Structure formats: C-alpha cells, structure tokens
C-alpha cells in the first residue's frame, strides 16, 4: 500500500471581513477539487487555517488531522514576511515530539503567474495606455517581504509592458496615498490606476480604495467569481515541491 500523502494545510492571514472569508474559502474549495484531479490515486487531506484574526489557528488546524498524519503547511500569503519566517516557523517547531512530521512550504509570491492575474485585473478594470499604474501591496516590517513585493512590481511591469510604481499600505514606504499623489504629479491629467496585489477583500482593500486613485482593481480573489486557476496551481505546486 502506498504511503499516505501529507495533508495540505493552507494557512491564510485571516480577516474579519465576511466577504474576504468567503473568498478565501473559495480558494480552499478550488484547491480541494484540483488536488483530487492532480493526485487521484493519493489525494491529500486539505485543511484551511489562519495565522491571525480567525480561527482555527495553526495548532488547532494541525490537531484536526488524524494522529500522526504528516502535513505540508502552505502559506496562503503573497510574500514571505514575519508570518512565514516567525509565526508559522515557530508553530511548526512546536509540533516537534508530537509524532507528526510537518514541513513549511513557500509563500505564494513572487510568481509570474500572479503577475498574469494582476494584468487580467487591470484589463478588466479598463486600464488605458496613458494611465499611471501603482501596485498596491500590504507592506511589512520584514525586509524580505518588501523585496518580494518589489519583485512582483517588476514582474507586473514585464507582464504588462508598462511602468509600474509600488505603494505600501503599511510598514514600508512609499505609502500608497503618497505613491498615488506622486504618480498624479508626474503625469498631470492622466488617470492613476491602483493594481491591488491583495489576496481577498478586507481591511487593506478598503484602504486601497480610499488612497485617491481614479480606479482600483479587484483583489486576486473575488466572491462569486471563479478562482484564478493560477492561484490554485501555485498552491499545489508549493505543496508538491515541499513533499519532494
């Protein structure tokens, strides 16, 4: 009998937004379906937990698995900052001695497939050739996460064939309202379009929509819309890479 595959434990940030919760649950459901299709003979258990704000938290989610069932924790986070390098790393270290092998996979971004989703969101929002585009990111006090975000701005520039500024919603500079104002000052009369590099609706998306841009794209996940296949593929690829 083939060994049981590790569970795929997707860990999101968590949000108090009901719409954001439904959007992330939609990603979970899409991953369940795709995991069954990709691994029909050895489909992993799939669980959803959260590193902040919501329950179940990481220990509770891992405890919901069968005793001794191995697991791969896939951060449903767009960059690898404090939550990945500290919170999730420590939570996994705390499982030592439990009889369960737990491995931490990579964050979702940066990835060219995310840039493709962002480019589609811009097209759907009606971006024009003369628009100034600012990539809106959550921001982090962790320099590694900031580098990941700047990397994504470069990937979006390559995917869209246009200059892309970056604006942070917290913890790093330039802050998004300042980046929007600078874009407007540099191109008087042109529209400023914010490309939302956020996983789901919630507090940060609301901040992005109040930053002074003319147009703000929808986040990567949208309630009542198909989950981008690229996101599902990235989750499964991160899982598969950690299993190997």
Buried (B, 14 or more C-beta within 10 A) or exposed (E): EEEEBBBBBBBBBBBEBEBBBBBBBBBBEBBBEBBEEBBEEEBBBBBBBBBEBBEBBBEEBBEBBEEEBBBBBBBBBBBBBBBBBEBBBEBBEEBEEEEBBBBBBBBBBBBEBBBBBBBBBBEEBEBEEEBBBBBBBBBBEBEBBBBBBBBBBBBBBEBBEBEBBBBBBBBBEBBBBBBBBBBBEEEEEBBBBBBBBBBBBBBBBEBBBEBBBEBBBBBBBBBEEEBBEBBBBBBBBBBBEBBE
